[in-house]
Amino acid sequence: MSHATANDPQRGLEAILRRSPVMPVVVIDDAAQAVPLARALLAGGIRSIEITLRTPAALDAIRAVSSGVPEMATGAGTVLSPADLEAAVRAGAHFAVSPGSTPALLAASAAQGLPWLPGAATASEVMALREAGYRWLKFFPAAAAGGAALLKSLHGPLPDVRFCPTGGITVESAPGWLVLPNVVCVGGSWLAPGDRLRAADWGAIEALARQAVALRR
């Protein structure tokens, strides 16, 4: 997979978001789990993953998946600063995800050329990112910020913006999000639950991935 060009930081992001109806949002404590996890998700039909930068193992996990499972689009999540973005690039991430956006991150994204999915929770935040040239956004925290009803309401005045809602979405609620015209995929942590990771139960994770792929409308 290739990075975006510096003058078009979202180039390729649409293709990444359309790879799977659900993007696993994963917290990894042991980088050794990363490759078998990615292979289990891939076997179940999931072709993108967001590994959050919330643990010391995260960058090593991104590095391991991007090199060991090249078929998987590997993203760095919880990117909060230009330093995080630079670290994600060095680790080989194919894209980056943030809970919000800042002027510094906007500038760093353009400079790095890495496809970046910035977060927004209000119409004003969406408008500001749209004005900066972004059409593919993370809606976060999805359930707490107003749920599917709010995102549906944004489609009328902002019909050219598409979202990956993340935060509080479950396998039961995901279909209600995926039917919205401005939703391209959802982010979910249920595909790689901590107990299954600790047990190295890759078969269970593959089954969860197959269930998630079946949600595609």
N, CA and C atoms as a LAMMPS dump frame, in Angstrom:
ITEM: TIMESTEP
0
ITEM: NUMBER OF ATOMS
651
ITEM: BOX BOUNDS ff ff ff
-5.0000000000000000e+02 5.0000000000000000e+02
-5.0000000000000000e+02 5.0000000000000000e+02
-5.0000000000000000e+02 5.0000000000000000e+02
ITEM: ATOMS id mol type element x y z
1 1 1 N 0.844 -1.186 0
2 1 2 C 0 0 0
3 1 3 C 0.884 1.242 0
4 2 1 N 0.398 2.302 -0.632
5 2 2 C 1.214 3.505 -0.741
6 2 3 C 0.617 4.619 0.087
7 3 1 N 1.496 5.522 0.524
8 3 2 C 1.054 6.698 1.241
9 3 3 C 0.45 7.693 0.261
10 4 1 N -0.295 8.653 0.809
11 4 2 C -0.799 9.743 -0.011
12 4 3 C 0.339 10.675 -0.369
13 5 1 N 0.126 11.478 -1.392
14 5 2 C 1.093 12.504 -1.702
15 5 3 C 0.932 13.643 -0.718
16 6 1 N 1.983 14.457 -0.57
17 6 2 C 1.987 15.51 0.436
18 6 3 C 0.884 16.527 0.199
19 7 1 N 0.493 16.749 -1.061
20 7 2 C -0.533 17.759 -1.327
21 7 3 C -1.941 17.175 -1.324
22 8 1 N -2.088 15.911 -0.976
23 8 2 C -3.408 15.281 -0.927
24 8 3 C -3.395 14.224 0.166
25 9 1 N -3.423 14.648 1.436
26 9 2 C -3.203 13.711 2.546
27 9 3 C -4.276 12.65 2.706
28 10 1 N -5.435 12.815 2.083
29 10 2 C -6.464 11.785 2.207
30 10 3 C -6.513 10.831 1.021
31 11 1 N -5.635 11.005 0.072
32 11 2 C -5.65 10.119 -1.088
33 11 3 C -5.474 8.668 -0.643
34 12 1 N -6.339 7.823 -1.094
35 12 2 C -6.292 6.41 -0.737
36 12 3 C -7.102 6.057 0.498
37 13 1 N -7.52 7.079 1.286
38 13 2 C -8.245 6.769 2.512
39 13 3 C -9.602 6.136 2.214
40 14 1 N -10.275 6.608 1.192
41 14 2 C -11.571 6.023 0.837
42 14 3 C -11.444 4.528 0.57
43 15 1 N -10.415 4.147 -0.192
44 15 2 C -10.227 2.729 -0.503
45 15 3 C -9.978 1.911 0.765
46 16 1 N -9.241 2.479 1.702
47 16 2 C -8.975 1.78 2.96
48 16 3 C -10.268 1.598 3.74
49 17 1 N -11.068 2.649 3.842
50 17 2 C -12.296 2.575 4.619
51 17 3 C -13.31 1.622 3.999
52 18 1 N -13.259 1.472 2.695
53 18 2 C -14.214 0.596 2.021
54 18 3 C -13.776 -0.863 2.018
55 19 1 N -12.622 -1.174 2.578
56 19 2 C -12.134 -2.553 2.559
57 19 3 C -12.991 -3.493 3.412
58 20 1 N -13.591 -2.962 4.505
59 20 2 C -14.381 -3.793 5.414
60 20 3 C -15.49 -2.944 6.026
61 21 1 N -16.645 -3.543 6.315
62 21 2 C -17.704 -2.757 6.94
63 21 3 C -17.401 -2.375 8.379
64 22 1 N -16.53 -3.15 9.024
65 22 2 C -16.126 -2.847 10.396
66 22 3 C -14.61 -2.79 10.458
67 23 1 N -14.09 -1.711 11.041
68 23 2 C -12.659 -1.613 11.267
69 23 3 C -12.379 -1.939 12.734
70 24 1 N -11.649 -3.009 13.008
71 24 2 C -11.33 -3.331 14.397
72 24 3 C -10.475 -2.233 15.026
73 25 1 N -10.866 -1.819 16.205
74 25 2 C -10.089 -0.86 16.989
75 25 3 C -9.463 -1.648 18.125
76 26 1 N -8.135 -1.786 18.079
77 26 2 C -7.458 -2.792 18.894
78 26 3 C -6.454 -2.144 19.843
79 27 1 N -6.459 -2.611 21.072
80 27 2 C -5.438 -2.264 22.061
81 27 3 C -4.573 -3.497 22.269
82 28 1 N -3.29 -3.388 21.957
83 28 2 C -2.382 -4.541 22.035
84 28 3 C -1.331 -4.296 23.114
85 29 1 N -1.276 -5.202 24.077
86 29 2 C -0.288 -5.11 25.155
87 29 3 C 0.981 -5.892 24.848
88 30 1 N 0.88 -6.851 23.945
89 30 2 C 2.008 -7.718 23.603
90 30 3 C 2.141 -7.743 22.083
91 31 1 N 3.217 -7.182 21.569
92 31 2 C 3.39 -7.089 20.118
93 31 3 C 3.412 -8.465 19.458
94 32 1 N 3.736 -9.5 20.2
95 32 2 C 3.755 -10.853 19.626
96 32 3 C 2.35 -11.302 19.221
97 33 1 N 1.323 -10.668 19.771
98 33 2 C -0.047 -11.025 19.414
99 33 3 C -0.472 -10.42 18.076
100 34 1 N 0.261 -9.431 17.604
101 34 2 C -0.221 -8.604 16.5
102 34 3 C -0.391 -9.385 15.201
103 35 1 N 0.614 -10.139 14.8
104 35 2 C 0.55 -10.84 13.519
105 35 3 C -0.507 -11.942 13.539
106 36 1 N -0.554 -12.825 14.555
107 36 2 C -1.626 -13.821 14.546
108 36 3 C -3.014 -13.195 14.625
109 37 1 N -3.15 -12.071 15.326
110 37 2 C -4.434 -11.368 15.352
111 37 3 C -4.802 -10.89 13.955
112 38 1 N -3.871 -10.254 13.289
113 38 2 C -4.145 -9.741 11.946
114 38 3 C -4.482 -10.869 10.984
115 39 1 N -3.791 -11.99 11.11
116 39 2 C -4.071 -13.129 10.225
117 39 3 C -5.451 -13.714 10.497
118 40 1 N -5.865 -13.748 11.766
119 40 2 C -7.195 -14.254 12.096
120 40 3 C -8.279 -13.331 11.542
121 41 1 N -8.085 -12.022 11.69
122 41 2 C -9.046 -11.063 11.146
123 41 3 C -9.116 -11.179 9.625
124 42 1 N -7.954 -11.309 8.995
125 42 2 C -7.901 -11.417 7.542
126 42 3 C -8.601 -12.691 7.07
127 43 1 N -8.393 -13.786 7.8
128 43 2 C -9.047 -15.046 7.435
129 43 3 C -10.562 -14.918 7.522
130 44 1 N -11.03 -14.041 8.42
131 44 2 C -12.46 -13.816 8.548
132 44 3 C -13.011 -12.78 7.59
133 45 1 N -12.152 -12.181 6.781
134 45 2 C -12.605 -11.234 5.769
135 45 3 C -12.403 -9.775 6.101
136 46 1 N -11.81 -9.477 7.258
137 46 2 C -11.532 -8.088 7.637
138 46 3 C -10.164 -7.694 7.08
139 47 1 N -10.117 -6.553 6.382
140 47 2 C -8.892 -6.185 5.664
141 47 3 C -8.309 -4.846 6.087
142 48 1 N -8.741 -4.353 7.238
143 48 2 C -8.139 -3.143 7.799
144 48 3 C -8.169 -3.262 9.309
145 49 1 N -7.216 -2.594 9.973
146 49 2 C -7.133 -2.662 11.431
147 49 3 C -6.576 -1.343 11.948
148 50 1 N -7.134 -0.879 13.052
149 50 2 C -6.606 0.3 13.741
150 50 3 C -5.991 -0.162 15.051
151 51 1 N -4.684 -0.028 15.164
152 51 2 C -3.967 -0.373 16.398
153 51 3 C -3.721 0.93 17.148
154 52 1 N -4.34 1.069 18.312
155 52 2 C -4.284 2.34 19.022
156 52 3 C -2.937 2.527 19.718
157 53 1 N -2.474 3.765 19.721
158 53 2 C -1.206 4.091 20.374
159 53 3 C -1.435 4.322 21.867
160 54 1 N -1.982 3.328 22.522
161 54 2 C -2.307 3.455 23.947
162 54 3 C -1.426 2.578 24.821
163 55 1 N -0.555 1.788 24.217
164 55 2 C 0.32 0.905 24.985
165 55 3 C 1.743 1.016 24.446
166 56 1 N 2.722 0.657 25.259
167 56 2 C 4.107 0.675 24.784
168 56 3 C 4.358 -0.281 23.616
169 57 1 N 3.5 -1.294 23.47
170 57 2 C 3.695 -2.284 22.404
171 57 3 C 3.113 -1.847 21.064
172 58 1 N 2.368 -0.744 21.034
173 58 2 C 1.583 -0.406 19.845
174 58 3 C 2.432 -0.215 18.593
175 59 1 N 3.495 0.548 18.671
176 59 2 C 4.289 0.819 17.47
177 59 3 C 4.965 -0.455 16.963
178 60 1 N 5.448 -1.288 17.878
179 60 2 C 6.033 -2.565 17.449
180 60 3 C 4.974 -3.445 16.802
181 61 1 N 3.737 -3.387 17.317
182 61 2 C 2.653 -4.169 16.731
183 61 3 C 2.339 -3.679 15.318
184 62 1 N 2.291 -2.368 15.129
185 62 2 C 2.053 -1.808 13.795
186 62 3 C 3.162 -2.23 12.843
187 63 1 N 4.381 -2.16 13.314
188 63 2 C 5.53 -2.53 12.484
189 63 3 C 5.443 -4.006 12.081
190 64 1 N 5.05 -4.848 13.035
191 64 2 C 4.984 -6.29 12.767
192 64 3 C 3.893 -6.61 11.751
193 65 1 N 2.716 -5.979 11.882
194 65 2 C 1.617 -6.282 10.966
195 65 3 C 1.888 -5.715 9.582
196 66 1 N 2.394 -4.491 9.52
197 66 2 C 2.62 -3.881 8.207
198 66 3 C 3.655 -4.65 7.397
199 67 1 N 4.612 -5.278 8.085
200 67 2 C 5.627 -6.05 7.362
201 67 3 C 5.237 -7.515 7.226
202 68 1 N 4.566 -8.072 8.24
203 68 2 C 4.274 -9.501 8.235
204 68 3 C 2.953 -9.88 7.606
205 69 1 N 2.012 -8.936 7.537
206 69 2 C 0.699 -9.195 6.931
207 69 3 C 0.391 -8.048 5.98
208 70 1 N 1.123 -7.972 4.863
209 70 2 C 0.992 -6.807 3.986
210 70 3 C -0.385 -6.66 3.352
211 71 1 N -1.188 -7.731 3.36
212 71 2 C -2.537 -7.639 2.788
213 71 3 C -3.469 -6.813 3.671
214 72 1 N -3.087 -6.606 4.915
215 72 2 C -3.901 -5.868 5.867
216 72 3 C -3.53 -4.386 5.832
217 73 1 N -4.528 -3.518 5.703
218 73 2 C -4.291 -2.08 5.838
219 73 3 C -4.157 -1.777 7.319
220 74 1 N -2.963 -1.366 7.723
221 74 2 C -2.645 -1.222 9.138
222 74 3 C -2.609 0.25 9.518
223 75 1 N -3.463 0.63 10.464
224 75 2 C -3.545 2.015 10.874
225 75 3 C -3.076 2.228 12.299
226 76 1 N -2.619 3.438 12.57
227 76 2 C -2.259 3.854 13.921
228 76 3 C -3.383 4.714 14.461
229 77 1 N -3.982 4.281 15.581
230 77 2 C -5.068 5.03 16.169
231 77 3 C -4.612 5.85 17.365
232 78 1 N -5.5 6.688 17.862
233 78 2 C -5.212 7.586 18.985
234 78 3 C -3.977 8.43 18.69
235 79 1 N -3.878 8.92 17.473
236 79 2 C -2.788 9.826 17.093
237 79 3 C -3.169 11.215 17.586
238 80 1 N -2.395 11.736 18.537
239 80 2 C -2.752 12.983 19.21
240 80 3 C -1.826 14.147 18.888
241 81 1 N -0.701 13.88 18.253
242 81 2 C 0.292 14.931 18.033
243 81 3 C 1.074 14.657 16.756
244 82 1 N 1.774 15.67 16.231
245 82 2 C 2.657 15.416 15.088
246 82 3 C 3.707 14.351 15.382
247 83 1 N 4.172 14.273 16.636
248 83 2 C 5.159 13.24 16.987
249 83 3 C 4.549 11.845 16.845
250 84 1 N 3.282 11.701 17.258
251 84 2 C 2.602 10.416 17.079
252 84 3 C 2.498 10.067 15.599
253 85 1 N 2.152 11.062 14.791
254 85 2 C 2.003 10.819 13.357
255 85 3 C 3.333 10.405 12.734
256 86 1 N 4.39 11.076 13.126
257 86 2 C 5.716 10.73 12.602
258 86 3 C 6.116 9.316 13.024
259 87 1 N 5.815 8.966 14.267
260 87 2 C 6.131 7.616 14.748
261 87 3 C 5.345 6.571 13.974
262 88 1 N 4.093 6.883 13.655
263 88 2 C 3.273 5.949 12.876
264 88 3 C 3.863 5.732 11.492
265 89 1 N 4.32 6.802 10.868
266 89 2 C 4.951 6.688 9.553
267 89 3 C 6.195 5.81 9.641
268 90 1 N 7.023 6.045 10.644
269 90 2 C 8.26 5.265 10.799
270 90 3 C 7.959 3.79 11.048
271 91 1 N 6.833 3.516 11.707
272 91 2 C 6.465 2.122 12
273 91 3 C 5.858 1.417 10.796
274 92 1 N 5.588 2.16 9.73
275 92 2 C 5.044 1.547 8.527
276 92 3 C 3.53 1.564 8.439
277 93 1 N 2.872 2.393 9.254
278 93 2 C 1.405 2.462 9.197
279 93 3 C 0.952 2.923 7.821
280 94 1 N -0.166 2.37 7.362
281 94 2 C -0.744 2.765 6.077
282 94 3 C -1.668 3.966 6.213
283 95 1 N -2.155 4.202 7.435
284 95 2 C -3.025 5.346 7.681
285 95 3 C -3 5.655 9.172
286 96 1 N -3.571 6.799 9.539
287 96 2 C -3.624 7.221 10.935
288 96 3 C -5.035 7.683 11.261
289 97 1 N -5.397 7.554 12.543
290 97 2 C -6.732 7.915 13.009
291 97 3 C -6.59 8.729 14.29
292 98 1 N -7.377 9.805 14.397
293 98 2 C -7.345 10.654 15.588
294 98 3 C -8.756 10.847 16.127
295 99 1 N -8.892 11.042 17.441
296 99 2 C -10.213 11.293 18.008
297 99 3 C -10.76 12.672 17.677
298 100 1 N -9.88 13.587 17.322
299 100 2 C -10.255 14.947 16.939
300 100 3 C -9.244 15.486 15.959
301 101 1 N -9.08 16.799 15.936
302 101 2 C -8.063 17.392 15.066
303 101 3 C -7.552 18.672 15.705
304 102 1 N -6.331 19.044 15.34
305 102 2 C -5.721 20.289 15.79
306 102 3 C -5.016 20.918 14.596
307 103 1 N -4.751 22.22 14.64
308 103 2 C -3.992 22.837 13.545
309 103 3 C -2.634 22.159 13.33
310 104 1 N -1.987 21.753 14.413
311 104 2 C -0.681 21.108 14.276
312 104 3 C -0.79 19.774 13.56
313 105 1 N -1.837 19.002 13.878
314 105 2 C -2.023 17.722 13.2
315 105 3 C -2.417 17.912 11.742
316 106 1 N -3.227 18.913 11.448
317 106 2 C -3.574 19.201 10.056
318 106 3 C -2.326 19.489 9.243
319 107 1 N -1.433 20.299 9.799
320 107 2 C -0.191 20.633 9.098
321 107 3 C 0.704 19.413 8.959
322 108 1 N 0.789 18.614 10.022
323 108 2 C 1.659 17.432 9.978
324 108 3 C 1.134 16.404 8.991
325 109 1 N -0.178 16.248 8.92
326 109 2 C -0.752 15.303 7.967
327 109 3 C -0.4 15.693 6.539
328 110 1 N -0.53 16.968 6.227
329 110 2 C -0.192 17.427 4.885
330 110 3 C 1.285 17.224 4.596
331 111 1 N 2.127 17.44 5.597
332 111 2 C 3.565 17.304 5.39
333 111 3 C 3.982 15.842 5.252
334 112 1 N 3.388 14.961 6.042
335 112 2 C 3.775 13.556 6.036
336 112 3 C 3.211 12.815 4.829
337 113 1 N 2.02 13.234 4.358
338 113 2 C 1.401 12.538 3.238
339 113 3 C 0.788 11.204 3.597
340 114 1 N 0.549 10.971 4.88
341 114 2 C -0.073 9.714 5.309
342 114 3 C -1.587 9.907 5.357
343 115 1 N -2.379 9.023 4.746
344 115 2 C -3.827 9.148 4.867
345 115 3 C -4.233 9.242 6.338
346 116 1 N -4.999 10.278 6.652
347 116 2 C -5.329 10.572 8.044
348 116 3 C -6.822 10.736 8.182
349 117 1 N -7.403 10.038 9.159
350 117 2 C -8.834 10.098 9.449
351 117 3 C -9.021 10.9 10.732
352 118 1 N -9.311 12.198 10.622
353 118 2 C -9.495 13.015 11.82
354 118 3 C -10.897 12.864 12.376
355 119 1 N -11.028 13.052 13.681
356 119 2 C -12.314 12.907 14.326
357 119 3 C -13.073 14.205 14.424
358 120 1 N -14.41 14.103 14.422
359 120 2 C -15.294 15.249 14.6
360 120 3 C -16.559 14.765 15.293
361 121 1 N -17.152 15.645 16.111
362 121 2 C -18.365 15.272 16.828
363 121 3 C -19.484 16.292 16.669
364 122 1 N -19.195 17.427 16.026
365 122 2 C -20.203 18.476 15.856
366 122 3 C -20.197 18.976 14.416
367 123 1 N -21.275 19.666 14.051
368 123 2 C -21.352 20.237 12.707
369 123 3 C -20.214 21.225 12.467
370 124 1 N -19.872 22.016 13.463
371 124 2 C -18.794 23 13.298
372 124 3 C -17.458 22.321 13.047
373 125 1 N -17.194 21.226 13.766
374 125 2 C -15.941 20.5 13.55
375 125 3 C -15.911 19.881 12.163
376 126 1 N -17.033 19.32 11.732
377 126 2 C -17.104 18.745 10.387
378 126 3 C -16.881 19.83 9.344
379 127 1 N -17.506 20.993 9.52
380 127 2 C -17.357 22.087 8.561
381 127 3 C -15.918 22.576 8.485
382 128 1 N -15.249 22.659 9.636
383 128 2 C -13.858 23.113 9.641
384 128 3 C -12.955 22.134 8.9
385 129 1 N -13.162 20.838 9.112
386 129 2 C -12.343 19.843 8.419
387 129 3 C -12.687 19.796 6.932
388 130 1 N -13.951 19.945 6.61
389 130 2 C -14.361 19.995 5.204
390 130 3 C -13.709 21.181 4.505
391 131 1 N -13.671 22.312 5.189
392 131 2 C -13.035 23.509 4.632
393 131 3 C -11.546 23.274 4.38
394 132 1 N -10.934 22.425 5.199
395 132 2 C -9.513 22.101 5.037
396 132 3 C -9.285 21.023 3.989
397 133 1 N -10.362 20.521 3.377
398 133 2 C -10.219 19.55 2.298
399 133 3 C -10.496 18.113 2.673
400 134 1 N -10.983 17.886 3.876
401 134 2 C -11.235 16.515 4.337
402 134 3 C -12.686 16.138 4.094
403 135 1 N -12.896 14.984 3.474
404 135 2 C -14.239 14.481 3.213
405 135 3 C -14.5 13.143 3.894
406 136 1 N -13.463 12.545 4.478
407 136 2 C -13.582 11.244 5.142
408 136 3 C -13.166 11.449 6.59
409 137 1 N -14.139 11.331 7.504
410 137 2 C -13.917 11.682 8.895
411 137 3 C -14.325 10.546 9.82
412 138 1 N -13.761 10.588 11.007
413 138 2 C -14.2 9.708 12.092
414 138 3 C -15.238 10.472 12.911
415 139 1 N -16.383 9.854 13.162
416 139 2 C -17.386 10.447 14.052
417 139 3 C -17.175 9.83 15.423
418 140 1 N -16.712 10.652 16.373
419 140 2 C -16.296 10.135 17.681
420 140 3 C -16.577 11.172 18.767
421 141 1 N -17.038 10.714 19.938
422 141 2 C -17.461 9.347 20.308
423 141 3 C -18.882 9.109 19.82
424 142 1 N -19.068 8.168 18.955
425 142 2 C -20.285 8.049 18.155
426 142 3 C -21.559 7.94 18.997
427 143 1 N -21.612 6.97 19.904
428 143 2 C -22.831 6.783 20.685
429 143 3 C -23.063 7.944 21.638
430 144 1 N -22.022 8.403 22.299
431 144 2 C -22.161 9.462 23.299
432 144 3 C -22.421 10.827 22.679
433 145 1 N -21.956 11.038 21.449
434 145 2 C -22.06 12.359 20.812
435 145 3 C -23.42 12.626 20.191
436 146 1 N -24.299 11.639 20.184
437 146 2 C -25.616 11.86 19.6
438 146 3 C -26.136 10.698 18.794
439 147 1 N -25.29 9.695 18.613
440 147 2 C -25.726 8.479 17.951
441 147 3 C -26.035 8.633 16.481
442 148 1 N -26.664 7.6 15.943
443 148 2 C -26.958 7.569 14.511
444 148 3 C -27.896 8.689 14.094
445 149 1 N -28.77 9.126 15.004
446 149 2 C -29.71 10.205 14.663
447 149 3 C -28.968 11.494 14.336
448 150 1 N -27.927 11.798 15.101
449 150 2 C -27.149 13.008 14.821
450 150 3 C -26.424 12.895 13.498
451 151 1 N -25.804 11.738 13.257
452 151 2 C -25.048 11.586 12.014
453 151 3 C -25.973 11.643 10.802
454 152 1 N -27.153 11.065 10.928
455 152 2 C -28.132 11.135 9.844
456 152 3 C -28.511 12.59 9.572
457 153 1 N -28.652 13.388 10.629
458 153 2 C -29.022 14.795 10.47
459 153 3 C -27.938 15.6 9.764
460 154 1 N -26.67 15.21 9.922
461 154 2 C -25.575 15.936 9.277
462 154 3 C -25.544 15.72 7.768
463 155 1 N -26.183 14.655 7.304
464 155 2 C -26.111 14.35 5.875
465 155 3 C -26.816 15.403 5.031
466 156 1 N -27.882 15.978 5.54
467 156 2 C -28.615 16.985 4.767
468 156 3 C -27.772 18.188 4.399
469 157 1 N -27.189 18.895 5.387
470 157 2 C -26.388 20.079 5.061
471 157 3 C -24.983 19.763 4.574
472 158 1 N -24.496 18.538 4.834
473 158 2 C -23.113 18.176 4.498
474 158 3 C -23.104 16.847 3.733
475 159 1 N -23.733 16.812 2.555
476 159 2 C -23.938 15.538 1.865
477 159 3 C -22.683 14.922 1.265
478 160 1 N -21.598 15.701 1.162
479 160 2 C -20.384 15.179 0.529
480 160 3 C -19.367 14.661 1.536
481 161 1 N -19.732 14.587 2.809
482 161 2 C -18.816 14.103 3.84
483 161 3 C -19.238 12.696 4.241
484 162 1 N -18.257 11.804 4.387
485 162 2 C -18.508 10.428 4.791
486 162 3 C -17.777 10.144 6.101
487 163 1 N -18.334 9.207 6.868
488 163 2 C -17.845 8.983 8.226
489 163 3 C -17.572 7.513 8.513
490 164 1 N -16.637 7.323 9.449
491 164 2 C -16.444 6.044 10.129
492 164 3 C -16.769 6.299 11.598
493 165 1 N -18.02 6.076 12.018
494 165 2 C -18.358 6.294 13.421
495 165 3 C -17.695 5.253 14.315
496 166 1 N -17.182 5.714 15.451
497 166 2 C -16.454 4.845 16.379
498 166 3 C -16.758 5.305 17.803
499 167 1 N -16.921 4.345 18.684
500 167 2 C -17.135 4.669 20.084
501 167 3 C -18.51 4.241 20.551
502 168 1 N -18.57 3.138 21.277
503 168 2 C -19.835 2.656 21.8
504 168 3 C -20.66 1.858 20.81
505 169 1 N -20.084 1.495 19.671
506 169 2 C -20.811 0.717 18.666
507 169 3 C -20.595 -0.769 18.932
508 170 1 N -21.657 -1.532 18.835
509 170 2 C -21.61 -2.971 19.09
510 170 3 C -22.052 -3.722 17.844
511 171 1 N -21.891 -5.032 17.879
512 171 2 C -22.342 -5.842 16.752
513 171 3 C -23.856 -5.716 16.576
514 172 1 N -24.573 -5.472 17.684
515 172 2 C -26.02 -5.321 17.595
516 172 3 C -26.418 -3.971 17.007
517 173 1 N -25.681 -2.91 17.352
518 173 2 C -26.052 -1.573 16.882
519 173 3 C -25.432 -1.209 15.542
520 174 1 N -24.401 -1.925 15.122
521 174 2 C -23.692 -1.577 13.883
522 174 3 C -24.597 -1.489 12.664
523 175 1 N -25.553 -2.417 12.453
524 175 2 C -26.39 -2.312 11.252
525 175 3 C -27.145 -0.989 11.156
526 176 1 N -27.545 -0.426 12.301
527 176 2 C -28.255 0.844 12.285
528 176 3 C -27.394 2.005 11.833
529 177 1 N -26.095 1.862 11.995
530 177 2 C -25.154 2.868 11.488
531 177 3 C -24.843 2.634 10.014
532 178 1 N -24.649 1.379 9.641
533 178 2 C -24.198 1.063 8.285
534 178 3 C -25.242 1.377 7.217
535 179 1 N -26.501 1.516 7.61
536 179 2 C -27.527 1.855 6.618
537 179 3 C -27.563 3.352 6.317
538 180 1 N -26.857 4.166 7.098
539 180 2 C -26.874 5.606 6.861
540 180 3 C -26.121 5.94 5.575
541 181 1 N -26.614 6.889 4.792
542 181 2 C -25.974 7.194 3.508
543 181 3 C -24.592 7.82 3.636
544 182 1 N -24.283 8.386 4.796
545 182 2 C -22.975 9.03 4.966
546 182 3 C -22.016 8.207 5.816
547 183 1 N -22.304 6.914 5.987
548 183 2 C -21.41 6.023 6.741
549 183 3 C -20.768 5.031 5.783
550 184 1 N -19.444 4.973 5.79
551 184 2 C -18.726 4.053 4.902
552 184 3 C -18.337 2.776 5.634
553 185 1 N -18.085 2.885 6.94
554 185 2 C -17.773 1.728 7.782
555 185 3 C -17.92 2.184 9.22
556 186 1 N -17.823 1.251 10.156
557 186 2 C -17.838 1.607 11.571
558 186 3 C -16.581 1.056 12.228
559 187 1 N -16.194 1.681 13.314
560 187 2 C -15.086 1.175 14.104
561 187 3 C -15.614 0.412 15.297
562 188 1 N -15.001 -0.723 15.611
563 188 2 C -15.501 -1.529 16.712
564 188 3 C -14.401 -2.27 17.443
565 189 1 N -14.495 -2.28 18.755
566 189 2 C -13.504 -2.998 19.562
567 189 3 C -13.913 -4.432 19.846
568 190 1 N -15.157 -4.795 19.48
569 190 2 C -15.639 -6.129 19.842
570 190 3 C -14.982 -7.237 19.013
571 191 1 N -14.306 -6.905 17.921
572 191 2 C -13.694 -7.945 17.092
573 191 3 C -12.443 -8.545 17.718
574 192 1 N -11.824 -7.822 18.643
575 192 2 C -10.61 -8.335 19.284
576 192 3 C -10.691 -8.091 20.785
577 193 1 N -11.638 -8.749 21.473
578 193 2 C -11.788 -8.536 22.918
579 193 3 C -10.549 -8.993 23.675
580 194 1 N -10.28 -8.3 24.77
581 194 2 C -9.062 -8.568 25.529
582 194 3 C -8.935 -9.996 26.002
583 195 1 N -10.042 -10.61 26.415
584 195 2 C -9.942 -11.985 26.91
585 195 3 C -9.572 -12.956 25.808
586 196 1 N -10.063 -12.699 24.575
587 196 2 C -9.717 -13.587 23.446
588 196 3 C -8.256 -13.377 23.039
589 197 1 N -7.796 -12.131 23.121
590 197 2 C -6.396 -11.864 22.817
591 197 3 C -5.49 -12.567 23.832
592 198 1 N -5.8 -12.415 25.111
593 198 2 C -4.964 -13.033 26.144
594 198 3 C -4.946 -14.547 26.025
595 199 1 N -6.065 -15.106 25.562
596 199 2 C -6.141 -16.566 25.403
597 199 3 C -5.588 -17.047 24.074
598 200 1 N -5.173 -16.103 23.216
599 200 2 C -4.716 -16.433 21.858
600 200 3 C -5.751 -17.291 21.13
601 201 1 N -7.023 -16.929 21.314
602 201 2 C -8.118 -17.682 20.703
603 201 3 C -8.402 -17.095 19.324
604 202 1 N -7.536 -17.432 18.389
605 202 2 C -7.623 -16.849 17.053
606 202 3 C -8.844 -17.364 16.294
607 203 1 N -9.283 -18.558 16.604
608 203 2 C -10.482 -19.075 15.961
609 203 3 C -11.712 -18.255 16.327
610 204 1 N -11.814 -17.862 17.594
611 204 2 C -12.943 -17.044 18.024
612 204 3 C -12.904 -15.677 17.354
613 205 1 N -11.705 -15.122 17.222
614 205 2 C -11.578 -13.809 16.582
615 205 3 C -11.905 -13.906 15.098
616 206 1 N -11.487 -14.979 14.445
617 206 2 C -11.864 -15.17 13.038
618 206 3 C -13.381 -15.254 12.899
619 207 1 N -14.039 -15.941 13.831
620 207 2 C -15.501 -16.051 13.779
621 207 3 C -16.163 -14.688 13.967
622 208 1 N -15.63 -13.863 14.86
623 208 2 C -16.161 -12.511 15.055
624 208 3 C -15.966 -11.672 13.797
625 209 1 N -14.837 -11.877 13.123
626 209 2 C -14.586 -11.149 11.877
627 209 3 C -15.591 -11.548 10.805
628 210 1 N -15.87 -12.832 10.7
629 210 2 C -16.845 -13.287 9.696
630 210 3 C -18.234 -12.694 9.989
631 211 1 N -18.571 -12.641 11.26
632 211 2 C -19.85 -12.058 11.652
633 211 3 C -19.9 -10.583 11.266
634 212 1 N -18.783 -9.877 11.459
635 212 2 C -18.741 -8.448 11.12
636 212 3 C -18.838 -8.224 9.627
637 213 1 N -18.17 -9.051 8.841
638 213 2 C -18.224 -8.911 7.377
639 213 3 C -19.644 -9.117 6.873
640 214 1 N -20.396 -9.981 7.542
641 214 2 C -21.77 -10.253 7.14
642 214 3 C -22.689 -9.047 7.366
643 215 1 N -22.21 -8.048 8.118
644 215 2 C -23.004 -6.841 8.363
645 215 3 C -23.016 -5.91 7.15
646 216 1 N -22.142 -6.137 6.184
647 216 2 C -22.074 -5.243 5.029
648 216 3 C -23.434 -5.165 4.359
649 217 1 N -23.884 -3.954 4.127
650 217 2 C -25.217 -3.777 3.561
651 217 3 C -25.196 -4.051 2.065
